[in-house]
Amino acid sequence: MVDSRVIWSPDAGPQTALVQCPVYEVFYGGARGGGKTDGMLGDWMIHQARYGKSAGGVFFRRTLLQLDAVISRSRQIFPQLGARYKGQFKQWEFPGGAVLKFRYLDKKHDAENYQGHSYTRLYFEEVTNWPDSTGIDELRATLRSPDGVPVGIRMTGNPGGVGHNWVKQRFVDAGEPWGIITDQLSKKQRVYIPSRLENNTRLSRTDYSDRLNEVGRPELVKAWLNGDWNVVSGAFLGSLWDTTKHVIAPFRIPAHWVRWRSMDWGYARPYSVIWYAMDENGKTYVYRELYGIANGSDGRFLPNHGSRENAETVARRIKQLEKFDGELRGNTADPAIWAKVGTELSIEEHFRREGVRFEPASTGRDSRVAGAQEITRQIQAGTLVFFSSCLHTIRTIASLPVSPLNPEDVDTDGEDHAWDSLRYGIRRRKRKASEPEKPAFDHKAWMRNL
């Protein structure tokens, strides 16, 4: 007798499109409650049923603890297919021979453990938890099948988190939702399938939406319910940041205004050089940036990937940009550039040889918090504005999330290079003698009111 029970079926709409999608790389999500985990597990059930022992998959989260909810949900479904869970190995073995593993991927070196492995499906849940795509990209080499099984990557995620920028850049900004994007170099295709709470029949009749609204922060609710990638969930600056107020059209800086620059050095990660000018009333203008970011095969920049330029090259670019700036005073940089390895010149010495000089900025936990407070105070007061031409500075500081370890700082796993450069530069700002002392911004009180 044939068993005709329906063990699991996808919801109509995005979830059905996900499990039927033949595209190599799929990003599914955007809103909380959109049925992402069920979609991933459902995709695997269909994949293993079709290809049997030739199917092999790995389900990744950034930590093992984050996998608990996924494994718990799989225990409700997979045993009905005759699958057996091997707890000591954290993997499911299916009657047809397919195997699905649950693993964590935190740092890039974790991906190196999979050299020589072969899989037909890779699943990455909540990809905005990863600060960049380095580890994920390295695992692409494991996607291969000697039996000719179509291989692919499936990802889920919501707006916000340390990886907000790279996910938004790769899937949301690269094209229209549901539109297939072809990588110019690899010729692999990818697609963004947006899901919403109303697409999930298992939750849409509950009070899930009301529970999210109880969070109380409009930008959080908007991002989570609507999958709005232009509203950053949990951003450090939160509602203090207003593009209409803090970003202005560029203009010619008057020659008599005080100017200076700051730098956060990077090679494998982006470097950030920022230029400032202050008017007669003490208002600071961020009027130029030089951001060392790599470009992908499609010509678009790769968030949090450095351009790998050497110090001499960067110094010469700085000198060229400053050709008509006049005198710059109080230039500051990360003290790490003064470090020496053996008899080699330090990064600072390479800059100095090219005629570009810096003073060391103060660092450490106290200086990080003090710098964050000063940036926050000036943004709230409207005494710090940015030229719209400073693309990467604006892009990254507006979306940096709060540190999970210190609510008075940004998450340093994020793309915080322009933020660090900014706090070096802002703290170097000299208060004019005629300028009255301003009260410190009460950041703790502000956080309590979020």
Secondary structure, DSSP 8 states (H G I E B T S, - for coil): -----------TTHHHHHHH---SEEEEEESTTS-HHHHHHHHHHHHHHHHGGG-EEEEEESSSGGGHHHHHHHHHHGGGGT-EEETTTTEEE-TTS-EEEEEE--SHHHHGGGTT--BSEEEESSGGGSSSSHHHHHHGGGB--TT----EEEEEE-S-STTHHHHIIIIITTS-TT--EE-TTT--EEEEEEE-GGG-TTTTTTTHHHHHHTT--HHHHHHHHH--TTS-TTBSSGGG--HHHHEE------TTSEEEEEEE--SSS--EEEEEEE-TTS-EEEEEEEE-EEE-TTS-EEEEEE----HHHHHHHHHHHTTTT----S-EE-GGGG---TTS--HHHHHHHTT---EE---SHHHHHHHHHHHHHHHHHT-EEEETT-HHHHHHHTT-BB-SS-TTSB-TTSS-HHHHHHHHHHHT----TTS-------HHHHHHT-
